[in-house]
Amino acid sequence: TAFNHAGGFVGTTGPDRVFGGKGLNLNLLGIDILNVNNLLSVNKGIHTNYLKCTVNGIGSGFTVQTAEPHSANTDKTVFTAGGFAGDATSITMTDCKVYNLLSVTSHEHYGKAGGFVGYSAAGSFEGMAETLSQAPSAININQLLQLESDVIPNYNNCEVTFVKNGYVEADAAGGFT
């Protein structure tokens, strides 16, 4: 159980979780000494990969849930829960497995849940237009194509198995994602 981003292996993962949509800022004694924004090549350096990871529940199954799935949610936070990962952005998972899952539950009105991943999305292209307009020289089209392929999540030979009467429950729910 987690307040948000609950996962059997990882709660939240991906380069946006490291740098955020707004870039990386380093502040020392109230002075911005480093500000790195909108790097086209940053995804290659921090692209998140999972290879041959397994979550194996007990025979009767295991449960993943966000805290208080039926509570009030006045700020409309989106809650995510998944058997492997709660929230996965711009990642590659290969040969990752979830076995003996009993249930995945998240908020009934603002929750996303999946047997494998609760919420999966491509990374943010926020600021790309600004970056391109400020580039001192031409940008190679191959860099842009590489960027696009780096931010799209990839799931290769991944699986989830539920125990008898297993289920996923949320506002948006799926057996895999």
N, C-alpha and C positions, 0 to 999 in steps of 0.2 A: 504494500500500500504506500502510495506517495500522494502528496497534495495535488501534484500535477506531473505530467510526463512520466508515468509509471511504465516500467518495462521489466520483463523477466531477465534480460541481460544488461540492457542499458536504457536509461530514462529518456535522454535526448542526445542526439549526435549529429554531426555535420559541420562543415566549415562556417556556416552562418552562426553556429553556436559558439565558435571560437572568436571570430572577428566581429560578429553582429552585422546587421544590414548597413551600418553606418561606418564601418571600417575600424581600424585600431588606433586608439589614442593613448599616448603616454604622457602623463602629467606629473611634474615634479614640483612640489611646493606651490601648487596653484598656477604653474606656468606650463603651457603646452609645449613640450620639447620635441614631440614626434607626433605626426598626424599622417597616417597612411590610409588613403581612401581609394576605393574603386579600382583596385589593381586587377588588370585583366589576367595576369598570370598567377594570382594568389591561390586559386583553386588547386593547381597542380601540386603546390607545396604542402597543402593541408587536406587534400582529398582523403576522406575517411574510408578505409577498407576493412571489411571483416571477412576472414577466411577460416572456414571449418570451425565455427563456434557452435556450441550446443548447449541448450538449456534442457535439462532432463528433470521433470517433476517426479514426485513420489507416485506410487502405484495408483492412489486414489485421485491424483491430479493436484495442480497448484493453481492459485488464483492471483491475478494481477488486477489492481483497481486503483483509481484515483480516489482520494478521500472524499467522503460524504457525497456520493453521486447524486443524491436527491436534494442537496442543500440549495439555498438561495444563491444567486450569482448575479449580483447587481452590476458588476463591471463587465459582464459578458465575456469573461476569460474562456478560451477554448481549452478544455481538458483533454489530454490524450493518454491512452493506455494500449499496450500491445504485449503479446506473449514474448516477443524478443525485444522490441524497442517501442517506446511510447511515441516518439517523434523523431523521424529520420529525414534529414535534408541533404541532398547532394552526396549520397553515399553509394558504395558498392558492397553488396553482401554476396558471398559465394560459398556454397555448401554449408549454409547455416541452418540449423534445425531446432525445432521446439517439439518436445515430446511430453505427453501426459499433461496436457493443459486442461484444466477444468473450466475456468471462466476468466473472461476479461470484461470489466465493467468500468464505465465512465459516466459523467454527468448526463442526466436524462434529457436536458435541453441544450447543453453546450458541450457535449462530449463526443469524441471520436475514438473508436476502439476497433482493433483488429486482432485476429488470432496471432498474426506474426508482427505487424507494425500497425500502430494506432493511426498515425498520420504520416504520409510520405509525400514529399514535394521536391521540385527542383529548387535550387538556391535562388537567391535574389539577384536580379539584374539592376537593382536600384542604383542609380547614378551612372549607368553605362553611357547614356547619351551625353551627360556632362563630361565624362572622361574622354569620350571620343572628340568632343568639340574643343577640348583643351590640349589634345595631343600635339606635341611639337612637330611630329612628322607623320607620314602615312602609316597606318596600321595594317599589317599583313592580314588578309582575310582568313588565313589558316589559324591565326590566333583566335579569331572570333569563333570559328567552327570548333576549335578545341575547347574553348570556354563553354560552348553550348553542351558538348558531350560530357564535360566534367561535372556540370551541375545537375544533370538528369539522374535520378536514382536508378540503380541497376540491381536486380535480384536474380541471381543465377543459381539454379538447383537448390533453392531454399524450400523448406516445408514446415508445416505445423500439423501435429496430430493431437486430437482431443481425446480425453477419456469419455466413457459412456455418459450421455446427457450433458456433454460440454456445451458451452454457449458463449456468445459475445453480445453485450448489451450496452447501448449508448444512443445518443441522438442520431449519429451516423455510425453504423457498425458493419463489419464484414468478417468473413472467416479467415481471410489472409490479411488484407489491408482495407 
